[in-house]
Amino acid sequence: MKEFINDVWDNVSGYYNKLIDITPKFLLAIAVVLIAWALASWVRGFANTRLQKRMHDPLLATFIANLLRSILIIVGVLFMFRIVGLTGMATTVLAGAGISAFIIGFALKDIGENFLAGILLAFKRPFTIGDIIESNGVKGKVIALNLRDTQIKSDGKDIYIPNAMLIKSILINYNRGGFLLQEFVVGLEYGVDYEKALELVKEVLRDQDKVSGKDLQNIVVISGVAAAVIQLNIRYWVKTDRQASDGQTRSRLIVKILKVLHDNGYAIK
């Protein structure tokens, strides 16, 4: 009985001594991770500010800043494993378990694929912040390009599209040099002065500050006739910015055109 008690005491003492030995390492490892996280966040903010001043494309600047942050965090985690002495054990386990490495690689396939796709999107730049894009049945304004996905805003909702889907699928960019093409159709009754109606609409477009008429052509044409209704097709370019699109410019323009036509005796169908 005495020997059993001594064995139990020796084991408890051994565990206690090991705990005492490893506690400073764990505390140091936690401190390293926290420092790495804080440093990465600071570097991200600093790099983002400096790069956006030097680059014309804020999307690429933000992506590079996020990439630097992720690298610093990964380095901090690796140092943490090294401090607590798990580097050798992790290497041995991965080297001796090929099937485990295969499973891990398969599980992280989508993450790596989206990460590489994000790099391609950042440097190829098929769109930038503020552009209106459409892909995979989703249309909205680009808010940010992250390491894994692209954030767009559509009808007040934030939508996150995996970067790999943007690379593999058809991507439509509705902007051209900071301008968005919009159009709508107005129906006029048969037998009115069509030429005057065209000129009235063109005059409204020329008076709008948000509508560009310098390098891009705005078009007002009669596109067809349906059930004795003359279809007036109006296509114009609107200046865009980084704010979320709320459709106010389009709404005001439609109201203005309808009011001008009504005031000049045109019946809207």
Buried (B, 14 or more C-beta within 10 A) or exposed (E): EEEEEEEEEEEEEEEEEEEEEEEEEEEBBEEBBEEBBEBBEEBBEEBBEEBBEEEEBBBBBBBBBBBBBBEBBEBBBEBBBEBBEEBEEEEEEEEEEEEEEEEEEEEEEEEEBBBEBBBBBBEEEBBBBBBBBBBBEBBBBBBBBBBBBBBBBBEEEEBBBBBBBBBEEEBEBBBBEBBBBBEEEBBBEEEBEBEEBBEBBBEBBEEBEBBBEEEBEBEBEBBEEEEEBBBBBBBBBBEBEEEBBEEEBBEEBBEBBBEBBEEEEBEEB
